[in-house]
Amino acid sequence: MPKSQTNPAWDVLLDLRAVGTGPLHERLKRALRAAIRSGRLATGATLPPSRALALDLGCSRWAVTEAYAQLTAEGYLEARPGSGTRVRWVDTAHAADAGVSRASRPSVRIDLAPGLPDLRAFPRARWAAALRTVTANAPMTDLGYADPFGHHELRTVLIEYLQRSRAATASGAQLMVTTGTSSGVRRLCQALASAGHRSMAVEDPGWPRLADAVREAGLEPVPVGVDDQGLRVADLAAHPGTRAVLTAPAHQFPRGVVLTAERRAALLDWAHRVDGLVLEDDYDAEFRYDRSPVSTMQGMDPRRVVLLGSLSKTLSPALGIGWMLVPSRWADTLRRSETTPALPPVLDQLAFARLLTSGGYDRHLRKARRAFRIRRDLLVAELEQRLPACAVSGVAAGLHLVVHLPEAVHASAMVREAEKRGLRVVDLDRYRASGSGPSALVLGYGNITDALVPEAVSILADILASQRA
């Protein structure tokens, strides 16, 4: 942990209105936790003395000391006599992305971590041409402040696209542009918290950043298990106070399963019965290789389902463009919110709209779908040949699959040894909220070249042999 005194965090901006309702010390705790987890408060940063922060916030010193004490107990902070209160937490799940302790890590030559599309295939020329066109032709009014729901042109063409490609519906719903799925979840959870909700069911295992977004917005994430048929909907009955659920029915991460028709119906029945809301994460649903992608749940019941999507798995997370199709009553609540939402730049919104109307986005998806299908087939074939003792699971879709290891082999040891050899893979336990489970690896094949697949699997086979020896 850094020892330097030169990284104080005394001037960090804490928006206590953006983290839900409740006592001030609770809101301060959530705001500090969010600032730490987002990286705005870096590891080793020195927090202001409780008296100084209380004076800045216009509150009692007790509220600050109580928040500091709770975050210290949770491992986010540490207090040392003579050196103040510092940020202790390190995002081990995303340390490579954040650059934490990068100098001490072995260099990664082959990256099989999930979460990225093929960045080499980003349509640079098409995007640049679209951006040049809209920059040259955008009316002066588009250069002012944006509508908090996003530019009307993108919203119009994006709804048409979602209706055509994902069987979504705009009837009884409104589309809002976001900076990504996490930001959409956070905004919705803030609205739910204001309406009296206290918790939200999340899939376990699942994507940690979405659970973080739920927590940062003031709701308690309630883990609900996932099996071969998707979310275990019947388990929601064990949480009678929970009336909202976040799920990825088209292609669950990381299990790679599809929510069955029976469970889709059961989930919608549950939402009606408890007067609840389903947040449908349309995670990499555009990529299905053995059949057409399954349609959205939102199209089945737009009054009870919010559809969330983004460009992070189809084009690039660097664009920061997402969307959510929200039931009208909740859209009205969000529009009345006093919090100004973060939005992608208007010119980027218009450039994406142009890609949609020109057919450039569809062409990119068709090309990417072919490439990913070939790469997945290659990866599966190599795994079956070189790791015959390991079962591969997950439907033929998306950008990742799961490799189940023999009982005597620990995934964590495989991950460490692979990194020493320049290969990054991920332990399935990293995505489990309820502790460890059967040993398995999650392999992402979106951002690796076909030529490196045999070498990557060969490294895994050598490590597995040494672990079983």
Kinemage of the C-alpha trace (Angstrom):
@kinemage 1
@onewidth
@group {chain A} dominant
@subgroup {mainchain}
@vectorlist {calphas} color= white
{ca met a 1} P 0.000 0.000 0.000
{ca pro a 2} L 1.378 3.460 -0.809
{ca lys a 3} L 3.016 5.217 2.178
{ca ser a 4} L 3.296 8.648 0.605
{ca gln a 5} L 1.541 11.623 2.150
{ca thr a 6} L 1.188 13.220 -1.279
{ca asn a 7} L -2.111 11.607 -2.247
{ca pro a 8} L -4.661 13.233 0.056
{ca ala a 9} L -8.334 12.934 -0.828
{ca trp a 10} L -9.547 15.961 1.076
{ca asp a 11} L -11.172 17.589 -1.917
{ca val a 12} L -13.101 14.564 -3.202
{ca leu a 13} L -16.644 15.470 -4.216
{ca leu a 14} L -19.257 13.504 -2.258
{ca asp a 15} L -22.795 13.801 -3.605
{ca leu a 16} L -24.933 12.621 -0.695
{ca arg a 17} L -28.110 13.104 -2.733
{ca ala a 18} L -27.085 10.548 -5.351
{ca val a 19} L -26.845 7.587 -2.966
{ca gly a 20} L -30.452 7.253 -1.892
{ca thr a 21} L -32.185 8.205 1.312
{ca gly a 22} L -31.601 7.481 4.978
{ca pro a 23} L -29.626 8.882 7.929
{ca leu a 24} L -26.730 11.133 6.994
{ca his a 25} L -24.055 8.764 8.306
{ca glu a 26} L -25.513 5.972 6.148
{ca arg a 27} L -25.536 8.177 3.036
{ca leu a 28} L -21.996 9.333 3.769
{ca lys a 29} L -20.898 5.714 4.143
{ca arg a 30} L -22.461 4.784 0.790
{ca ala a 31} L -20.953 7.829 -0.928
{ca leu a 32} L -17.467 7.057 0.387
{ca arg a 33} L -17.793 3.392 -0.519
{ca ala a 34} L -18.883 4.312 -4.046
{ca ala a 35} L -15.971 6.751 -4.407
{ca ile a 36} L -13.531 4.041 -3.295
{ca arg a 37} L -14.962 1.307 -5.528
{ca ser a 38} L -15.066 3.605 -8.564
{ca gly a 39} L -11.425 4.586 -8.082
{ca arg a 40} L -12.072 8.260 -7.318
{ca leu a 41} L -10.519 7.519 -3.917
{ca ala a 42} L -7.425 5.498 -4.778
{ca thr a 43} L -5.737 2.909 -2.592
{ca gly a 44} L -3.557 4.727 -0.056
{ca ala a 45} L -5.385 8.054 -0.370
{ca thr a 46} L -5.636 9.979 2.909
{ca leu a 47} L -9.125 11.012 3.987
{ca pro a 48} L -9.726 14.320 5.743
{ca pro a 49} L -9.911 14.320 9.542
{ca ser a 50} L -13.440 13.705 10.784
{ca arg a 51} L -13.688 17.225 12.189
{ca ala a 52} L -12.661 18.825 8.873
{ca leu a 53} L -15.044 16.695 6.777
{ca ala a 54} L -17.894 17.364 9.205
{ca leu a 55} L -17.261 21.090 8.842
{ca asp a 56} L -17.243 20.824 5.029
{ca leu a 57} L -20.489 18.836 4.996
{ca gly a 58} L -22.189 20.921 7.646
{ca cys a 59} L -22.923 17.903 9.834
{ca ser a 60} L -21.960 16.496 13.216
{ca arg a 61} L -18.547 14.949 13.688
{ca trp a 62} L -20.290 11.794 14.938
{ca ala a 63} L -21.799 11.147 11.492
{ca val a 64} L -18.316 11.180 9.932
{ca thr a 65} L -16.656 9.043 12.619
{ca glu a 66} L -19.515 6.533 12.409
{ca ala a 67} L -19.108 6.259 8.608
{ca tyr a 68} L -15.319 5.945 8.922
{ca ala a 69} L -15.663 3.256 11.617
{ca gln a 70} L -18.092 1.170 9.546
{ca leu a 71} L -15.935 1.341 6.397
{ca thr a 72} L -12.880 0.448 8.473
{ca ala a 73} L -14.713 -2.621 9.781
{ca glu a 74} L -15.621 -3.568 6.201
{ca gly a 75} L -11.989 -3.309 5.087
{ca tyr a 76} L -12.340 -0.227 2.903
{ca leu a 77} L -10.380 2.060 5.244
{ca glu a 78} L -7.663 1.776 7.857
{ca ala a 79} L -6.842 4.192 10.662
{ca arg a 80} L -3.259 4.484 11.890
{ca pro a 81} L -2.184 6.727 14.759
{ca gly a 82} L -0.247 9.670 13.446
{ca ser a 83} L -1.028 9.021 9.765
{ca gly a 84} L -4.779 9.538 9.593
{ca thr a 85} L -7.430 7.457 7.852
{ca arg a 86} L -6.434 5.946 4.530
{ca val a 87} L -8.082 3.919 1.792
{ca arg a 88} L -7.119 0.295 2.238
{ca trp a 89} L -9.359 -1.480 -0.293
{ca val a 90} L -7.831 -2.846 -3.496
{ca asp a 91} L -10.157 -3.933 -6.317
{ca thr a 92} L -8.616 -7.351 -6.831
{ca ala a 93} L -11.326 -8.290 -9.328
{ca his a 94} L -10.325 -5.477 -11.665
{ca ala a 95} L -6.779 -4.711 -10.551
{ca ala a 96} L -5.390 -5.370 -14.002
{ca asp a 97} L -7.853 -2.917 -15.566
{ca ala a 98} L -7.253 -0.263 -12.922
{ca gly a 99} L -3.480 -0.556 -13.044
{ca val a 100} L -3.137 -1.451 -9.345
{ca ser a 101} L 0.293 -2.910 -8.583
{ca arg a 102} L 0.777 -3.419 -12.307
{ca ala a 103} L 4.535 -3.134 -12.063
{ca ser a 104} L 4.665 -6.156 -9.734
{ca arg a 105} L 2.426 -8.342 -11.915
{ca pro a 106} L 3.784 -10.669 -14.587
{ca ser a 107} L 3.177 -9.386 -18.079
{ca val a 108} L 0.093 -10.934 -19.645
{ca arg a 109} L 0.646 -12.023 -23.225
{ca ile a 110} L -2.590 -13.981 -23.736
{ca asp a 111} L -5.782 -12.620 -22.180
{ca leu a 112} L -8.692 -15.031 -21.728
{ca ala a 113} L -10.469 -12.915 -19.129
{ca pro a 114} L -14.140 -12.314 -20.003
{ca gly a 115} L -15.802 -8.969 -20.568
{ca leu a 116} L -14.425 -7.604 -23.824
{ca pro a 117} L -15.332 -7.910 -27.519
{ca asp a 118} L -12.638 -8.068 -30.175
{ca leu a 119} L -11.185 -4.568 -29.893
{ca arg a 120} L -9.135 -5.105 -33.049
{ca ala a 121} L -12.421 -5.397 -34.965
{ca phe a 122} L -13.809 -2.031 -33.851
{ca pro a 123} L -15.132 -0.353 -37.042
{ca arg a 124} L -12.843 2.646 -36.829
{ca ala a 125} L -13.446 3.913 -40.348
{ca arg a 126} L -17.239 3.675 -40.096
{ca trp a 127} L -17.291 5.286 -36.668
{ca ala a 128} L -14.972 8.102 -37.743
{ca ala a 129} L -17.032 8.729 -40.885
{ca ala a 130} L -20.276 8.804 -38.903
{ca leu a 131} L -18.770 11.175 -36.355
{ca arg a 132} L -17.438 13.497 -39.074
{ca thr a 133} L -20.834 13.570 -40.778
{ca val a 134} L -22.857 14.388 -37.673
{ca thr a 135} L -20.290 16.956 -36.526
{ca ala a 136} L -20.519 18.739 -39.866
{ca asn a 137} L -24.307 18.589 -40.129
{ca ala a 138} L -25.659 18.754 -36.585
{ca pro a 139} L -27.910 21.801 -36.090
{ca met a 140} L -26.806 24.421 -33.603
{ca thr a 141} L -29.473 23.309 -31.132
{ca asp a 142} L -27.804 19.902 -30.807
{ca leu a 143} L -24.696 21.592 -29.410
{ca gly a 144} L -26.514 22.791 -26.315
{ca tyr a 145} L -27.530 20.882 -23.211
{ca ala a 146} L -28.869 17.405 -23.873
{ca asp a 147} L -32.246 15.985 -22.969
{ca pro a 148} L -31.758 13.891 -19.789
{ca phe a 149} L -33.277 10.894 -21.610
{ca gly a 150} L -30.846 11.229 -24.544
{ca his a 151} L -31.045 12.683 -28.042
{ca his a 152} L -34.446 12.103 -29.650
{ca glu a 153} L -32.912 10.881 -32.929
{ca leu a 154} L -30.955 8.073 -31.253
{ca arg a 155} L -33.916 7.163 -29.072
{ca thr a 156} L -36.171 6.906 -32.124
{ca val a 157} L -33.889 4.698 -34.239
{ca leu a 158} L -32.750 2.633 -31.261
{ca ile a 159} L -36.333 1.739 -30.344
{ca glu a 160} L -36.905 0.659 -33.943
{ca tyr a 161} L -33.755 -1.470 -33.818
{ca leu a 162} L -34.706 -3.121 -30.489
{ca gln a 163} L -38.183 -3.898 -31.764
{ca arg a 164} L -36.769 -5.405 -34.949
{ca ser a 165} L -33.812 -7.345 -33.552
{ca arg a 166} L -34.782 -8.137 -29.955
{ca ala a 167} L -38.613 -8.262 -30.123
{ca ala a 168} L -38.828 -5.463 -27.562
{ca thr a 169} L -41.805 -3.119 -27.499
{ca ala a 170} L -42.179 0.608 -26.982
{ca ser a 171} L -45.826 0.230 -25.974
{ca gly a 172} L -46.167 1.462 -22.415
{ca ala a 173} L -42.423 2.142 -22.182
{ca gln a 174} L -39.915 4.912 -22.798
{ca leu a 175} L -36.307 4.614 -23.928
{ca met a 176} L -33.544 6.371 -22.023
{ca val a 177} L -29.929 6.652 -23.156
{ca thr a 178} L -27.314 5.825 -20.491
{ca thr a 179} L -23.553 5.515 -20.237
{ca gly a 180} L -23.835 1.762 -19.778
{ca thr a 181} L -25.721 -1.001 -18.023
{ca ser a 182} L -24.212 -0.241 -14.618
{ca ser a 183} L -25.274 3.408 -14.774
{ca gly a 184} L -28.773 2.373 -15.823
{ca val a 185} L -29.026 -0.055 -12.916
{ca arg a 186} L -27.811 2.629 -10.524
{ca arg a 187} L -30.399 5.167 -11.711
{ca leu a 188} L -33.219 2.647 -11.486
{ca cys a 189} L -32.166 1.535 -8.016
{ca gln a 190} L -32.118 5.127 -6.814
{ca ala a 191} L -35.691 5.505 -8.056
{ca leu a 192} L -36.678 2.242 -6.377
{ca ala a 193} L -35.058 3.332 -3.117
{ca ser a 194} L -36.993 6.596 -3.227
{ca ala a 195} L -40.189 4.571 -3.735
{ca gly a 196} L -39.548 2.510 -0.607
{ca his a 197} L -37.631 -0.502 -1.929
{ca arg a 198} L -34.823 -1.701 0.321
{ca ser a 199} L -33.332 -4.609 -1.637
{ca met a 200} L -32.924 -6.165 -5.066
{ca ala a 201} L -32.358 -9.806 -5.982
{ca val a 202} L -29.227 -10.416 -8.067
{ca glu a 203} L -27.932 -13.563 -9.724
{ca asp a 204} L -25.313 -15.618 -7.886
{ca pro a 205} L -22.857 -16.070 -9.490
{ca gly a 206} L -23.129 -12.820 -11.409
{ca trp a 207} L -21.315 -9.731 -12.637
{ca pro a 208} L -19.937 -7.977 -9.492
{ca arg a 209} L -20.141 -4.456 -10.937
{ca leu a 210} L -23.922 -4.682 -11.190
{ca ala a 211} L -24.233 -5.778 -7.559
{ca asp a 212} L -21.962 -2.861 -6.682
{ca ala a 213} L -24.247 -0.479 -8.587
{ca val a 214} L -27.249 -1.794 -6.639
{ca arg a 215} L -25.423 -1.281 -3.349
{ca glu a 216} L -24.135 2.173 -4.257
{ca ala a 217} L -27.676 3.309 -5.037
{ca gly a 218} L -28.822 2.425 -1.536
{ca leu a 219} L -30.358 -1.029 -2.030
{ca glu a 220} L -29.148 -4.293 -0.555
{ca pro a 221} L -28.237 -6.884 -3.222
{ca val a 222} L -29.824 -10.251 -2.335
{ca pro a 223} L -28.016 -13.185 -4.009
{ca val a 224} L -30.282 -15.760 -5.678
{ca gly a 225} L -28.815 -18.923 -7.178
{ca val a 226} L -28.507 -19.873 -10.848
{ca asp a 227} L -28.634 -23.412 -12.213
{ca asp a 228} L -28.749 -24.989 -15.676
{ca gln a 229} L -32.184 -23.434 -16.302
{ca gly a 230} L -31.167 -19.927 -15.257
{ca leu a 231} L -32.263 -17.912 -12.238
{ca arg a 232} L -33.932 -20.084 -9.571
{ca val a 233} L -37.140 -18.093 -9.548
{ca ala a 234} L -38.713 -20.213 -6.814
{ca asp a 235} L -35.978 -19.036 -4.411
{ca leu a 236} L -37.360 -15.487 -4.557
{ca ala a 237} L -40.108 -16.625 -2.174
{ca ala a 238} L -37.476 -16.831 0.576
{ca his a 239} L -37.069 -13.028 0.381
{ca pro a 240} L -40.594 -11.622 0.856
{ca gly a 241} L -39.388 -8.036 1.264
{ca thr a 242} L -37.642 -8.028 -2.121
{ca arg a 243} L -39.768 -6.821 -5.046
{ca ala a 244} L -37.154 -6.236 -7.735
{ca val a 245} L -34.744 -8.590 -9.469
{ca leu a 246} L -31.795 -8.125 -11.830
{ca thr a 247} L -31.297 -11.002 -14.253
{ca ala a 248} L -29.731 -11.826 -17.635
{ca pro a 249} L -32.230 -14.251 -19.201
{ca ala a 250} L -30.778 -14.358 -22.745
{ca his a 251} L -27.251 -15.386 -21.701
{ca gln a 252} L -26.380 -15.392 -18.020
{ca phe a 253} L -22.948 -14.320 -16.857
{ca pro a 254} L -20.913 -16.284 -15.942
{ca arg a 255} L -22.824 -19.590 -16.108
{ca gly a 256} L -23.691 -19.024 -19.785
{ca val a 257} L -27.205 -20.474 -19.451
{ca val a 258} L -30.525 -19.278 -20.884
{ca leu a 259} L -33.572 -18.728 -18.681
{ca thr a 260} L -36.117 -21.369 -19.691
{ca ala a 261} L -39.593 -20.492 -20.925
{ca glu a 262} L -41.149 -21.951 -17.771
{ca arg a 263} L -39.001 -19.800 -15.524
{ca arg a 264} L -39.597 -16.706 -17.633
{ca ala a 265} L -43.323 -17.191 -17.100
{ca ala a 266} L -42.777 -17.846 -13.399
{ca leu a 267} L -40.668 -14.701 -13.047
{ca leu a 268} L -43.332 -12.532 -14.670
{ca asp a 269} L -45.978 -14.138 -12.450
{ca trp a 270} L -43.825 -13.295 -9.422
{ca ala a 271} L -43.468 -9.671 -10.573
{ca his a 272} L -47.254 -9.315 -10.866
{ca arg a 273} L -47.885 -11.031 -7.551
{ca val a 274} L -45.533 -8.803 -5.515
{ca asp a 275} L -46.065 -5.638 -7.594
{ca gly a 276} L -42.412 -5.898 -8.537
{ca leu a 277} L -39.989 -4.993 -11.306
{ca val a 278} L -37.649 -7.141 -13.410
{ca leu a 279} L -34.429 -5.555 -14.659
{ca glu a 280} L -33.465 -7.522 -17.780
{ca asp a 281} L -29.761 -7.275 -18.554
{ca asp a 282} L -29.552 -8.112 -22.268
{ca tyr a 283} L -25.959 -9.277 -21.782
{ca asp a 284} L -24.224 -10.121 -25.126
{ca ala a 285} L -27.594 -11.372 -26.406
{ca glu a 286} L -26.682 -10.403 -29.980
{ca phe a 287} L -24.277 -13.354 -30.194
{ca arg a 288} L -25.999 -16.729 -30.487
{ca tyr a 289} L -24.353 -19.313 -32.725
{ca asp a 290} L -26.578 -22.398 -32.712
{ca arg a 291} L -29.899 -20.632 -33.354
{ca ser a 292} L -31.452 -17.156 -33.454
{ca pro a 293} L -31.103 -15.123 -30.261
{ca val a 294} L -33.969 -15.542 -27.810
{ca ser a 295} L -36.304 -12.560 -27.615
{ca thr a 296} L -36.566 -10.225 -24.664
{ca met a 297} L -38.788 -10.600 -21.634
{ca gln a 298} L -39.544 -6.890 -21.951
{ca gly a 299} L -41.535 -7.622 -25.089
{ca met a 300} L -43.681 -10.026 -23.063
{ca asp a 301} L -44.556 -7.530 -20.317
{ca pro a 302} L -43.333 -3.937 -20.800
{ca arg a 303} L -45.136 -2.807 -17.640
{ca arg a 304} L -43.046 -5.052 -15.383
{ca val a 305} L -39.712 -5.362 -17.208
{ca val a 306} L -36.899 -2.887 -17.844
{ca leu a 307} L -34.615 -3.799 -20.758
{ca leu a 308} L -30.961 -2.768 -20.274
{ca gly a 309} L -28.276 -2.909 -22.948
{ca ser a 310} L -25.046 -1.273 -24.089
{ca leu a 311} L -22.340 -1.264 -26.751
{ca ser a 312} L -19.665 -2.614 -24.398
{ca lys a 313} L -19.838 -6.166 -25.804
{ca thr a 314} L -20.690 -5.331 -29.427
{ca leu a 315} L -18.469 -2.333 -30.256
{ca ser a 316} L -16.381 -1.171 -27.295
{ca pro a 317} L -16.825 -0.164 -23.647
{ca ala a 318} L -14.779 2.946 -24.467
{ca leu a 319} L -17.829 4.506 -26.169
{ca gly a 320} L -19.809 4.564 -22.921
{ca ile a 321} L -23.190 4.231 -24.658
{ca gly a 322} L -26.064 2.227 -23.222
{ca trp a 323} L -29.830 2.316 -22.959
{ca met a 324} L -32.802 1.180 -20.945
{ca leu a 325} L -36.396 0.693 -22.046
{ca val a 326} L -38.370 1.608 -18.939
{ca pro a 327} L -42.071 1.201 -18.048
{ca ser a 328} L -43.742 4.597 -18.404
{ca arg a 329} L -44.563 4.990 -14.709
{ca trp a 330} L -40.926 4.520 -13.743
{ca ala a 331} L -39.732 6.683 -16.638
{ca asp a 332} L -41.910 9.506 -15.331
{ca thr a 333} L -40.361 9.039 -11.889
{ca leu a 334} L -36.854 9.198 -13.352
{ca arg a 335} L -37.656 12.321 -15.359
{ca arg a 336} L -38.859 14.073 -12.188
{ca ser a 337} L -35.628 13.183 -10.387
{ca glu a 338} L -33.544 16.099 -9.191
{ca thr a 339} L -30.340 14.255 -10.088
{ca thr a 340} L -28.931 15.119 -13.519
{ca pro a 341} L -27.885 11.834 -15.171
{ca ala a 342} L -24.556 11.297 -16.882
{ca leu a 343} L -25.016 10.876 -20.632
{ca pro a 344} L -22.748 10.006 -23.557
{ca pro a 345} L -21.711 13.048 -25.633
{ca val a 346} L -24.478 14.105 -28.010
{ca leu a 347} L -22.253 13.790 -31.086
{ca asp a 348} L -21.420 10.197 -30.114
{ca gln a 349} L -25.123 9.490 -29.705
{ca leu a 350} L -25.758 10.875 -33.181
{ca ala a 351} L -22.846 8.878 -34.634
{ca phe a 352} L -24.324 5.660 -33.240
{ca ala a 353} L -27.736 6.640 -34.612
{ca arg a 354} L -26.125 7.026 -38.030
{ca leu a 355} L -24.525 3.573 -37.775
{ca leu a 356} L -27.981 2.162 -37.033
{ca thr a 357} L -29.763 3.903 -39.904
{ca ser a 358} L -27.001 3.209 -42.443
{ca gly a 359} L -26.906 -0.510 -41.653
{ca gly a 360} L -23.293 -0.238 -40.515
{ca tyr a 361} L -24.080 -1.591 -37.049
{ca asp a 362} L -25.927 -4.620 -38.452
{ca arg a 363} L -23.034 -5.372 -40.806
{ca his a 364} L -20.569 -5.160 -37.940
{ca leu a 365} L -22.659 -7.555 -35.835
{ca arg a 366} L -22.965 -10.088 -38.649
{ca lys a 367} L -19.209 -10.065 -39.178
{ca ala a 368} L -18.499 -10.291 -35.449
{ca arg a 369} L -21.001 -13.127 -35.021
{ca arg a 370} L -19.232 -15.200 -37.685
{ca ala a 371} L -15.797 -14.530 -36.184
{ca phe a 372} L -16.854 -15.350 -32.623
{ca arg a 373} L -18.586 -18.562 -33.698
{ca ile a 374} L -15.398 -19.764 -35.396
{ca arg a 375} L -13.282 -18.783 -32.399
{ca arg a 376} L -15.579 -20.482 -29.909
{ca asp a 377} L -15.625 -23.680 -31.973
{ca leu a 378} L -11.830 -23.620 -32.088
{ca leu a 379} L -11.556 -23.074 -28.326
{ca val a 380} L -14.020 -25.867 -27.533
{ca ala a 381} L -12.231 -28.284 -29.871
{ca glu a 382} L -8.849 -27.521 -28.288
{ca leu a 383} L -10.265 -27.939 -24.778
{ca glu a 384} L -11.852 -31.281 -25.657
{ca gln a 385} L -8.599 -32.539 -27.154
{ca arg a 386} L -6.114 -31.276 -24.560
{ca leu a 387} L -8.252 -31.214 -21.381
{ca pro a 388} L -10.516 -34.259 -21.793
{ca ala a 389} L -11.077 -34.484 -18.013
{ca cys a 390} L -12.690 -31.019 -17.995
{ca ala a 391} L -16.311 -30.407 -18.947
{ca val a 392} L -17.222 -27.280 -20.898
{ca ser a 393} L -20.575 -25.625 -20.181
{ca gly a 394} L -22.579 -22.678 -21.440
{ca val a 395} L -24.741 -22.461 -24.541
{ca ala a 396} L -23.142 -21.622 -27.885
{ca ala a 397} L -23.497 -17.892 -27.400
{ca gly a 398} L -21.798 -14.774 -26.122
{ca leu a 399} L -18.121 -14.201 -25.523
{ca his a 400} L -17.239 -16.653 -22.757
{ca leu a 401} L -17.588 -20.258 -21.589
{ca val a 402} L -16.991 -22.197 -18.363
{ca val a 403} L -14.440 -24.994 -17.907
{ca his a 404} L -15.151 -27.315 -14.966
{ca leu a 405} L -11.987 -28.715 -13.372
{ca pro a 406} L -11.455 -32.114 -11.718
{ca glu a 407} L -12.214 -32.183 -7.975
{ca ala a 408} L -8.571 -32.373 -6.911
{ca val a 409} L -7.627 -29.230 -8.848
{ca his a 410} L -8.108 -25.750 -7.400
{ca ala a 411} L -9.057 -23.024 -9.859
{ca ser a 412} L -7.248 -20.369 -7.806
{ca ala a 413} L -3.959 -22.257 -8.167
{ca met a 414} L -4.569 -22.610 -11.908
{ca val a 415} L -5.145 -18.854 -12.202
{ca arg a 416} L -1.929 -18.003 -10.331
{ca glu a 417} L 0.223 -20.410 -12.314
{ca ala a 418} L -1.310 -19.295 -15.616
{ca glu a 419} L -0.494 -15.682 -14.842
{ca lys a 420} L 3.125 -16.614 -14.192
{ca arg a 421} L 3.180 -18.021 -17.720
{ca gly a 422} L 1.635 -14.915 -19.279
{ca leu a 423} L -1.927 -16.221 -19.526
{ca arg a 424} L -4.883 -14.544 -17.819
{ca val a 425} L -7.883 -16.680 -16.880
{ca val a 426} L -10.513 -16.163 -14.181
{ca asp a 427} L -11.694 -18.319 -11.283
{ca leu a 428} L -15.486 -18.742 -11.268
{ca asp a 429} L -15.418 -18.063 -7.508
{ca arg a 430} L -14.576 -14.443 -8.336
{ca tyr a 431} L -18.200 -14.003 -9.402
{ca arg a 432} L -19.809 -15.891 -6.516
{ca ala a 433} L -21.381 -13.872 -3.709
{ca ser a 434} L -22.000 -16.887 -1.486
{ca gly a 435} L -18.443 -18.189 -1.196
{ca ser a 436} L -16.648 -20.900 -3.098
{ca gly a 437} L -18.216 -23.649 -5.185
{ca pro a 438} L -17.127 -26.408 -7.570
{ca ser a 439} L -13.783 -25.539 -9.126
{ca ala a 440} L -14.140 -23.907 -12.562
{ca leu a 441} L -12.565 -21.335 -14.856
{ca val a 442} L -14.336 -18.663 -16.894
{ca leu a 443} L -12.654 -18.173 -20.269
{ca gly a 444} L -13.407 -15.155 -22.422
{ca tyr a 445} L -12.595 -15.485 -26.121
{ca gly a 446} L -13.788 -12.100 -27.361
{ca asn a 447} L -10.467 -10.273 -27.380
{ca ile a 448} L -8.000 -13.046 -28.277
{ca thr a 449} L -6.784 -13.905 -31.770
{ca asp a 450} L -7.599 -17.317 -33.233
{ca ala a 451} L -3.883 -18.015 -33.616
{ca leu a 452} L -3.303 -17.790 -29.838
{ca val a 453} L -6.108 -20.182 -28.853
{ca pro a 454} L -4.082 -23.441 -29.218
{ca glu a 455} L -1.177 -21.993 -27.212
{ca ala a 456} L -3.498 -20.774 -24.452
{ca val a 457} L -5.132 -24.193 -24.093
{ca ser a 458} L -1.726 -25.896 -24.200
{ca ile a 459} L -0.595 -23.788 -21.234
{ca leu a 460} L -3.755 -24.732 -19.321
{ca ala a 461} L -3.206 -28.415 -20.115
{ca asp a 462} L 0.401 -28.270 -18.809
{ca ile a 463} L -0.714 -26.550 -15.606
{ca leu a 464} L -3.539 -29.034 -15.086
{ca ala a 465} L -1.147 -31.963 -15.516
{ca ser a 466} L 1.256 -30.481 -12.963
{ca gln a 467} L -1.576 -29.785 -10.504
{ca arg a 468} L -2.790 -33.408 -10.708
{ca ala a 469} L 0.687 -34.913 -10.436
